[in-house]
């Protein structure tokens, strides 16, 4: 397989090192990365020659320069805060690169429709990270449900509880306008898992939402889900 060129936005973030490691392990190359924070010394272990920028404008200019030099960026990995995903995906598509974006792709459904149109115009693709679909136990559960009675409706109670320090509420993750809230920032993986296994959504009701908790009811093609 031909070696692919990557750029990465949000390289100082928590999840970015997994993207960098994956780029290295698949024998591809990271040419440039961006983050307003400069604590990115881990790059020395993987791509010490990669260019790094703290200003988006300089990063944008550099990617254009690479393109004119014949070093086309094939993929842009997006690990930035959720509310910036839409803009950074558009940056990738405009530069004739596919986007690999952490969840959630966007915070509002109408933004998804606009990105689908941008895919058609540019001929490039947007890929999302949905890692629960790759978990062995989840794969086995899907196989079991697929092999079961086609008309069976499952009753499910899904609870997810985790601790967060005070820092959480002072970061972008604790700001609903930037993260989408906990049901979007964290719950998106579980909702994707459920629809992947039990089929499309028939109804979705949110009973409660706050900065720290959320609860609701999800009716799927093959399941009734009470989640909190």
N, C-alpha and C positions, 0 to 999 in steps of 0.2 A: 504494500500500500504506500502511495506517495506521502511524503512528510508534509504535514499541514502547518501553516503559520497561525499563531494565536495572538490576540491581544486580550488583556484582562482589566476590567473596571471594578474597583473595590478590592484591590489586592491586599490591603491591610486588615480586612475584615476577618471574622472568625472562620468562615467557611472557605475562604479563598485558597488556603494552603492545600485543600483537597483537590481543587481544580488544577493548581500548579503541579501537584504530584501526579495527577491523572495525565496531564499533558506530557510530562516527562516519561511516565511509564508506558505510554502508547507511542513513544519515539517521535513525538512532534516537538515543535519549538515555540517558546514564548518570546515574541519580539519586543513587546512593549506592554507596560501596565500603568495604571492610574490609581491614585488615592490621595486625598487631601492630608492624610496622616502618613508619616514617613517611617513608621516602625515596620519595615519590610525586609529586615536582614536575612530572613529565612530564604529569600530568593537566591542567596549565594550558594545554597546547597543544590539548587536545581538549574537556574538560568542566570549565572552571574553577569552575562553579557547583555541581558535584556535591558532595554531602556525603561526608565521610570520617570513618571511625571506627577506633580502635585497640582497642576493647573490643567483643567479640561481643555482649554484653548490650545495649549502647547501639545497636548496629547493628540488632539484632533489634527493639528498641523503636521505632526510627525507621522501619523497614519497615512495622511495624504501624500507626504513625501515618500514613504515606503512604497506606496502604490505606484508613484511616478518612477521609482527606481526598479520597478519590476518585482517587488516583494509584496505581493497582494496578501492581505490578511484574509484567511479563510474562515476563521471563527472568532467571535468576540465573546468571551466568558463574562457574564454580568453577575457580580456579587455585591452590588451596591444596595443601599437601603431601598425598601419596596417602592416608595413613592417616586423613585428615580428610574425604575425599570423601563417604563414606557419610553422615556427620552433616550435611554441608552440602547434600547433595542432599535429604535429608529436610526440612531447613529450607526449601528452595525449594518443595517439594511442599506442605508445610503452609501456606505462604503463597500457595497457588494460582498458583504460577509454574512454568514449565517450567525444567528445569536443563540447562545446557550445560556439560559437565564434561570437563576434560582427562583424558588417560589415566593410569593405568587407572581405571575407574569405582570399583572396590573391590579389596581385596586377597584376599578369600575368596569362593568361588563361592556360599556360602549367603547372603551379603549381597546378591548380585544377585537371588536369588529373593525376598528380602524387599522389595527396591526395586520389583520387578515387581508385587508385591502392593500396594505403596503407590501405584503408578501407577494401578492399577485403582480403589483407594479414592478417590483425589483427582481422578482424571480428567486429571491432568497428565502430561507426558512427560519422560523423561531422554534427553538426546542426548550422544553421545561425540564427541570430536575424533579423527578417523582420517584424517589428512591425506595419507597415502600413496595412498589411493584416488583422490585428485585429481591426482596427479603424471602428467603427459602420458606418460612412458615406461611407467609402471605400467599406465595405461589401455590403451595400445597392446599391452602384453604380454597383458593379460586378453583383449582382442579376438582376439589370435592364438591363444591357448589355446582359447577358446570356439569358434573356427572350425576347430580341428584335429580329429584323430580322437577320437571320444568314449571309446574304450577304451584310449587311450595313457596309460601311466604314466611320469611324468618323474622323473629322478634329479637332485636338486639339492643343491649344497653352498653353504650360506649362512654367510659370515663377516662379522662386524662388529667392527672394532677402532677404538677412539678413546682419546685421552689424557685423563686427569683429574689435576688438581693435588691437593696434600695436603688442600686445603679440602674436597674431596668426601667424605672419610671422617669429617669432623667435622660435616658438615651432615646434615639428615634424609635426604638421598639416599643416604648411605653407611650408614644404619641400616636393616637388613633389615626390622625390625618396623614401620618407618614408610614405607619406599619399596616393600617387597616384594622387594627385591634387583634386580640388574641385568637379569635375564631378564624381570621384571615391569615395571620402570621404563623400560627402554630397549627390550627385546626385544618388548614387546607390539605395537609398530607393525609389526614384521616378521612376527610370527605372524598378525596381522590381514591383512596384505597377502597372505600365502601362502594362508590359508583363503579369502580373497575370490577369488583367482585359481584355486586348485586344489581347492577344495571342502572339505567338513567333515572333522574329525579322526577317524581310525580308531584311532590309538594315539599316545601321547605318552610318551616315556621321557627322563628327565634322567640323563645319565651322570656329570655333574660340576657342582658349584656351589660357589662361594666368594665372598668379598667383591668380587673383581675379575674373575672369569671364570665362565663357564657353558657347558655343551655338552650336546647331546642328539640324539635322533632323533625325527622327527615323520612319521608316516604319514598322508597325506591321501587323499582320494578319487582324486585323479589325480596324486599325487606322493609320492616318498620323499625326505625332507629330512634331511640331516645339518647341524646348525647348531652354531656356536660363537661 
